[in-house]
Amino acid sequence: MEEQVQEVITKLRPFLLRDGGDVELVDVDEEGIVLIRLMGACGNCPSSTITLKAGIERALVAEVPGVKEIEQVF
């Protein structure tokens, strides 16, 4: 599952880079929780929650079977 998650993140990365941000995969646990770290402009952006939930989480849940949720780590 971790490899599939990384593939989706790789697809999304150009959109984050365009806005001065980036994302790092920290871990995927056995319960389907994905831990990510938003970096650059995304790390302290007021819209980071929207990016996290409406963007990254939605894509991962749709494309990777078993992913249930994303949590941001700092």
PyMOL commands that set and color helices and strands:
alter all, ss='L'
color gray80, all
select helices_A, chain A and resi 2-18+41-43+48-63
alter helices_A, ss='H'
color red, helices_A
select strands_A, chain A and resi 21-28+33-40+69-72
alter strands_A, ss='S'
color yellow, strands_A
deselect
rebuild
show_as cartoon
